[in-house]
Amino acid sequence: MQDNILEMKGITKLYPGVIALEDVDFTLKKGEVHALVGENGAGKSTLIKILSGSTSCDHGKIIYDGNEYTEYSPNDALNMGISVIYQEFNLVPMMTVEENIFFGKEIKKGIFSDRTEMIRRTNEVLEKLGININPNAQIKTLSIAYQQLIEIARAIINEAKIIVMDEPSATLTNKELQALFELIKTLKGEGTSIIYISHRLEEIFEIADRVTVLRDGKYIGTKPVSETDKAELVKMMVSRELTEVFPYTHKVHDETVLEVKDLFNENVADASFSLKKGEILGIFGLIGAGRTELARMIFGADHHLGEIYVNGEKAAISSPADAISFGISLLPEDRKAQGLLLNMGLDFNLTMQILKSLTKRGFLSDSEEQKVVDEYVKTMDIKTPSNKQIVRNLSGGNQQKVVIAKWMANNSEIIIIDEPTRGIDVGAKAEIYSLMDSIAANGKSIIMISSELPELIGMCDRVIVMHDGEIVSEVVREELEQERLLVMASSKRGEVYGD
C-alpha cells in the first residue's frame, strides 16, 4: 500500500535444525505505532535483526521507503533511517552521554569534532525527553532506565524514520513510562514510525494502532488495536486460553525474620522496616527512589550504616558473602549481567553457590551435582534440552528460574527479587508468580521490587513505598490500589496522601 513505509514479505530464516521464521509478513505505515507481540521464541527478535541488517533472511524481501532489498548491513540500516533499540543496550559504558549519542556520526568543525554543538544538541534532545542528565556523565554511572532513554535520544538525533523499541518499558516506572508514551505520540505526530515490542499487553492498548502476533516463527495475524482485546491476543500468542492470575496460597507467620533499622548511605535515608516469615513484601517507587539501592545495602553489595537483624540476631553484613551466610540472597534487576554466567551451562549456574558442599576430597561429585540440578529443573519446570545447556540460549523466563533455583539450592531463607518478570513473556510471568507464591508457602520470605503495580498488588502482603531515597509509607494488602501507590511514590515523607 502507498502509505506503508515498510513491507516485509515472506520472510524465512533457517538455522541448523530450527525454522526461526517461516513465511512471515509484516507491514508498517508512516506515522504508525505497530506492536509486535509473541512469547519468547516466537521469532520477534529474529525479524527485528533482519530489519536492522544484522541478520540476513534466507527467503523473502523487504520494501523500505519504496525501495526493495534482500539484504543490507547494520550501517546501511542506520543510514537509511532504521534505528533499533535492543534490550541489551548498544552503549559504551566508559564514554559520555554526548559521545554515545553522536558515536559514528560526530558533527565536525573543519577536521575537528564540534563538541560545543554536539553538547548543545544533546541537551536539546534530553530536554525533549524530559530528563535532566549531564551530557558529560559517563554511561556507566547511569541507571538502566536512563541508559534506555539515551538510546532513544540517539535515534532521535539520527532522525530515524523507523524506531524499533524492544521492551522499552521493562526498566521504566509508571511516571517514566507515561513520559515515554508522550514522546512516542510526539514522534508519531512528526511522521516517525514505531515498532513497539512488549510483553506488557496493557501497553499495546494504550499506545499502538495495530498489533501483529507471531507464534513459533509463524505469522498468526494482524489486528487494529481498537478491534481486539487482551484475551484474544493471549489466545493468539499461546494458542490457548490464559488468564494472568496472581496466586495467593501462602500464609504470613508472626515470626519476624528480618528487621532493618535506620539503614542509610548517600542514596537511602534512615530506612526501617521488618519482614515476616512466609511474607511477600513489595517495594515500590519511581526512578531514583532508592529501591535497588536499599536492596543492595541489605545484601552487602553497597556500604551502609544502620542495623540489620536476622531472626533476632544482629547481622554484621558488609559484603554479599556475609549476607549469604545469614541466608539472604539477591536476584538482581539485570539478571544477564549480574545474576548469571551466560556462557556457562545451566548446571554450573544453578550450583555455583554450593560447589563446596558438593566437593569431596577436593573433587566435585558430578553425580551429586546432577542430582541437585535434576531436582530443581523438575520442581521449577525449567524448560531446557539439557542440564548442560548454555544459559544464554534459554528464554528469559527460564533464565530467571535458574537464578531463583541457584539461591533455593543454597537454602536461602530471605530472597530479594528485583524486577522478577522484567522481559518475560505473559505465559512465563504466570509461572514466576506461582513459583514465588510456592516459595512463600514453604516458609521462605520474599522482598519483591517491581515497577509493575498490578503484580505488586496481586502478589504482596504489604508494600513499602519509597520517594527520593526515603520510605514514605507502608500499605497493607487490603488497601493496595494503583492510584494511591502512585500518589505516595510522588510524595515526600510526612505529606498528606488524601486518605
N, C-alpha and C positions, 0 to 999 in steps of 0.2 A: 504494500500500500504506500501511497505517496507520502503520508505523514510519518512513516517509520524511519527512524534514524538507523535502526539495526534490525537485520533479519539473520538468524542462524537457522539453516535449513538442513535437515537430515544429518545432524552431527553425530558421528560414531567414533568412539575411541576404544581401542582394544589394548589390553595388557596381557602378558602371558597367563592364560587360564582365566582371565576376567574380562567381561564386557563392561567397561566403566560407563559408557554411554551408547545407546542404541537408537539411531534414527530420531534424535531429539530436535524439535523445533522450538524456537524462542524469538519473539519479536519485541521491540521496544520503540515506543513513539517519542517524538520530540516533546520535551517538557513533561514527560510522564514519570511517575514513581511506580515501578513494576516490581512486586515482591516475588522472590524465588524461594520456595519452601520445599521441605522434604526431610526425612530422617537422615542421620549420619549414614553415609554410604549411598545416598540416593543419586549422587552424581553432580551435585551443585558445584562443588569445588573444581571438579574436572571441567565442567562447562565454562566456569569463570577463567580458569587457567588458559583454556583455548582462546577465549575472548581477549585475554591480556597478552597473548603471544608467547607465553612461557611454555605452552604445550601445543603441539600440532594435532589436528584431528586426522583420523585415517580415512574418513569419508565425510562429505558434506561441504557446505560453502557458507561464507559469511558475507553479507552485503551490508557495508557500513557507509553511511552518508552517500549512497548512490553508487559506490564502487564495490566490485566483487573481489573477494580474497579467498584463497585456500589456506594460506599461512602468512605470518609476518612475525617479526621479532618483538620482544617487550619494549625495546626502544622505539620501534616503529609505532607501536600502540600508543605510547605516550605522546609522540609527535602528532599522531592522528587525533588525539584528544580523548583517549580512553584511559581512565585512571582507576586502579583497583586498590582498595584499602582492605588488606587482609587482616585476619585476627592476629597473626604474628606480624607485628609492625615492621616495616622496611625502613627503620631509622638507625642512625649511627649514634650509639649512646654517648660517645666522647665528644661529639660535635654539638654546637649550639643549636637552638631553635631556628635561628635565621639561616645557619649553614645547612641544616637539614631541609628546610623549605625550598631553598634555591639550589640544592645539590644537583650538579649536572646541568643546571640552567642559570648560571650566575649572570647577573647584569654587569656588563663591562663599561668602563670609562677609559677609553683607549685600550691599553693592553692589561690594565689592572681591574680587579673586581671593584664595583662601586658599592662598598659596604653601607655607606650612608643611605643610598637609595633602597638597598635591599632591607635594611632595618626599618626604614620608613614604610615600605610596602608590607613588611611583616607585621608591624604594629597596626597597620590599616586592616589587614585580614583578621588579625586576632581580635580587634575591636568588633569587626563584623560578626565574629563567632561569639562575642560576649565574654571573652576570657581575658584575664589580666596576668600575662606571663612576660617576663623579661626576655626579649629576643636573644640576649647573650647567655641565658641559662642553658646549661648542658642538659641534653635529653635524659641522661641517666638520673638526674635529680628530680624528674617529673613523675607523677603517678601514672599508672596505666591509662586512666581516663583522660588525662591531659595529653598523653602521647597519641591517643586516638584522635583528639581534636587537632593535633599538629599534622597528622596525616591528611585530615580533611582540609586544613589550611593550605597544604602543599598542592592538593588537587585544584583548589580554587585559584591559587596563584598561577598554576599551569593552564588555566582557562579550559578545563576539561569539558568536553561536550557530553560525555558519559562518565558518571562516577558510580563505581560498584562499591557498596558498603557491606562487608561481610561481618555480620553480628556486631554492628556498631554500638548497640545498647548494652552489650554484655558487661561493659566496665562502667556504665553511667548510672547514677542515681536518678530519681524521678525529675528533679529540678533540671539537671543537665540534659536529660532525655527530652524534656519539653523544649529546651533551648535548641537541641539538635533538630527536632521536628520543625520548629520555626525556621531554622536555617534551610532545611530541605524544601519547605514551602517557598522560601525566597529564591532558592536556586531553580526550583521548578518554574517559578514565575519569570525567571530570566532566560528560560528555554533549555536549561540543563536537564538531561535525562538521568534518572537514578534507578539502578538495580539494587534492591534492598533485600538482603538475606537475613532472616531472623528466625529463631526458634520460638520467640515470644509472639504467638499468633495475635494477641490483642493489639500489638503494634501495627499489624498489617491493616487492620480495620480503621486505624486512626490516620495512617499516613499514605497508604498505597491506593492507586487507581485500579490496577489489575493484579492478579496473583497467578503464578504458574506453579504447578505441583509436579515434582519428579519423584519417582519411586523405583528403586533397584535399577537405576540407569536408564529408565524409560520415561518418556513424556506421558503424563497422566491427563493433564488438561489445563486450560487457562480460563479464569473466571473474572468478570468485573467484580470488584470487592463489594459493590452495592447489591450484588445478586447472589451472594453466598454467605455462609456463617462459619463459625469455628468448628462446629460438629462436622459439617460437610468436608471442610479442609482436612481435618484429622482423619476422617474415613478415607479420603483420597490418598493421604500420606501413608497410612499404615494398613490400608485395606481391611479395616475392622473398626467397629465402634470403640471409642476410647474416651472416657470421661476422666479429666485430670482431677483425681481425688487426693486430698491430703489425709492420709490415715492417722488416726489418733487412738491408739490402744494402750499407750504407756501410762504408767502411774507415777506421780511425783511423791517421793517419800519425804518424811520430816527431816531426815538426816542432811546436814549441810556438808558438802564435800569440798567446796571451795569458797573462801572468803577473801576478798580484796579490800584493803583499807588504805585510803589516801595514796593511791598509786599515781605517780606523776613523773614526767620528764618535760622536755621542751615542746612536746606535741600533745600531751594529755595532762589535764589538771585535776588532781585530787579525786581520782576515780575510786568509788567504793560500791561494792555490790556483793551478793552471795549467790551460790549455785547449789541446788538441792540434788540429791541422788535421784536418778531417773528423770531429770528435768531437761527440757529443751528450752534454753534461754536465748532469745534473739537480741541482736544489737543492730540498731538502725540509725542512719544519719546520712546527710548529704556528703558530697565530695569535700574532703578536708575536715570532716567531723572528728576524725581520730579513731575510727572503728578498728582498722587494721593495726594501727599503732598500738592500741590498747592490747590487742591480741598478741602482738609481738613482744610486748613487755611481760605479759604473763608467761609466755613461752621462753623468756630469757634471751630472745633474739635482739632486743634493744635494751639499753641500760635504763634503770629506773630507781626511784626512791619510793618508799612506802612499804607496806607489809602484805604478804600473801600467806594464807593459811590453807593447808590441805588436810582434810579430815581432822581439823582442830589443831594440827601441828604447824608451827611457824616454818615456812619453807623458804630457805635461802636459795633463791633462783637467780643466778647471774649468767646462765648460759642455757641453750637448748638441752644439753646433756643433763643439767640439774633438773629441768622441767620434766624430762623423760623419766628420770629416776623417781619423781613423785607421781608418775602415772598420767602426765599431761602431754597431749600431742596436738600438733597444729597442721591442718590441711590448708596450705596457702591458696590465696586467690589465683595466682598464676601457677597451676599445678605442673605445667610443662617445664617451666624454668626452675621452680623451687621444690616441687613435690616428687618428681620422677627423674630417673636417668633414662632419657628417651631412647638411647641406642643400646640399652641393656634389655635383657629378657624380662618377661613378666615374673618368672620365679625369683630372679635376683632382686627386682624392685620390691616384691612382696616380703621377702625375708631379710632384706639388708639390715634391718634394725635388730634382728635376733640371731645373726650368724654365730655369735659367741656361744649361745645356748645349743646350737646345732653342731658344734665342733667338739670332737672327741680326740684327745691326744694330739691336738694340733691339726687334725684333718676334718674337713667339713663332711658330714654324713649326708650323702646325696639322697639316700632313702628317707631320712628324717625330714630333709628339706622338702622333698617332693610330697611327703605325707601332709605337711603343713599347707603347701601350695594347693594340693588336690582338695583339701578341706575347704579352703576359702574360695577357690574357684567355684566349687559346688554350692556352698551356702550363700554366696553373694551373686551367683548366677553370672559370673564373668564370662562373656562370650569371646572365645579365643580358639583358634585352630590347634594351639599347642601351648603348654605351660612355658615354653621357651620362646614364645612369640615376642618379637621386638615390640616394646611398649609403644613406640612411636606409631606403629601400624594399627593400634587399637582405636576404636571410636572414643569420643570424648567421655561418654558415659562410662565405658568400661575402664578408661584410664582413671576416672575418679573413684571407681570401685576398687581399683588396685591400691590407690593411696589410702583409702579407708581400711582396706584389708591389712595393709602394712602396719597400721597403728593398732588394729584389733589383735593382730598376731603378737604384738608387743605388750598386749594386755593393758592398754591404756584405759583409765577409768574416767578421764575428763578429756573430751575431744572437741577442739576448737575448729570449726569448719568455716572458712572464709569464702563466700560466694559458692555454695555447694553445687549449683546447677548452671554455672556460667558456661555458655557454649554447648549445652547439652540439649539434644532433641526432646520432643514432647513425650515420647514413649519412655526414654531413659530417665527423664525427670521423675516420672511416677515411681520408677524402680528405686531411685535415690531416696525419695521421700519415704517409701516403705522401709528401706534399709535403715534410715535414721530412726524411724519410729520403733523398729525392732531392736536397735541398739539401746534406745532409752528404756524399752520394755524389759530388757535384760539387766537393768540397774546401772547402766553407764549414764554419764551426764554429758550433754552437748551444749556448747556455745555456738550459735549459728549467726554468722554475719551475712547479711544479704541486702541487696538493693531492690529486690523484688518483694514488694509489700504483700501480695497475695500469698506467697509461700511463708512469710513470717507469720501472717495472721492464721494461716491454715495449720502450721506445724508447731508453733511455740506456745509454751505455758505462760511465759512473761516476755516482754520486750523492753529493754532499756534503750532510751533514745539519747543520742549524742549530738551536740552542736558546738562547733569551734573548739574541740578538744575537751569538752565537759559533758558529763552525764547530766542531762537536764530533766529527765523524767523516767518513770518506770510504770508500765501499763500491764495489768493482768489480762489473761486470755479473754475473759468475758467482755472486756472493754476495748478490745483491739479493733480499730477502724482506720481505713486508709487516710481519710481526710484529717483525722485527729493526729495520727502519727506524723503526717507531713507538716502540719502546723507546728507541732512540738519540735520537729527537726529543724525548723526555720527560726526557732525562738531561743533566746538566751535563758540561762538558769534564773529562776525566780520570776519570769514573766508569766502573765495570765494566759491560759490556753483556751479560754472560752468555755470551761466546764460549768 
